[in-house]
Amino acid sequence: MTSYFSRVRWVLAGLAALCVALVIAALISVALRPTAPLLPPNTPEGTIQRYVMAIADGDFAEAKGYVKNSAATGLCDPYSVDSQDLNLDLVNTSVNGNGAVVTVHFVESSSAFGSLLGMGNYPETFELSKSGNEWRITSAPWQVTLCTDEEMSGY
């Protein structure tokens, strides 16, 4: 009987080693995954990418540079950024003259399987206008909207 049990032990040890190797390979592939390339700054998509990156980093001074209303001072809902990672996928861009509407999907990474099933994805739109050679955001989704002090005075 010892020869049968020793074969089973070797098979189990091999399966355990295979599982460990797969976990290590998955961790390495996630760690070495490249970040999204920066889009050109003079495009609506590039403006939104840099704006959302500034909001996620908490750099509101830089984020204000991408907003048409420079009097904006802070996030309308600062808890939305703290409670989730800001990940978004570009869906569509519609440019007509000096205006643009960019549709994105916000991807909530806070739910374990929600984003895999599409439950953590929801579409939102940014509206931009072109002033000179630069695009400025005129309307943003509530998760990343900057508000003036007057608008925030009621909270």
Buried (B, 14 or more C-beta within 10 A) or exposed (E): EEEEEEEEEEEEEEEEEEEEEEEEEEEEEEEEEEEEEEBEBEBBBBBBBBBBBBBBEEEBEBBBBBBBEEEBBBBBBBEBBEEBEBBBEBEEBEBEEEBBBBBBBBBBEEEEEBBEEEEBBEEBBBBBBBEEEEBBBBEBBEBBBBBEEEBBEEE
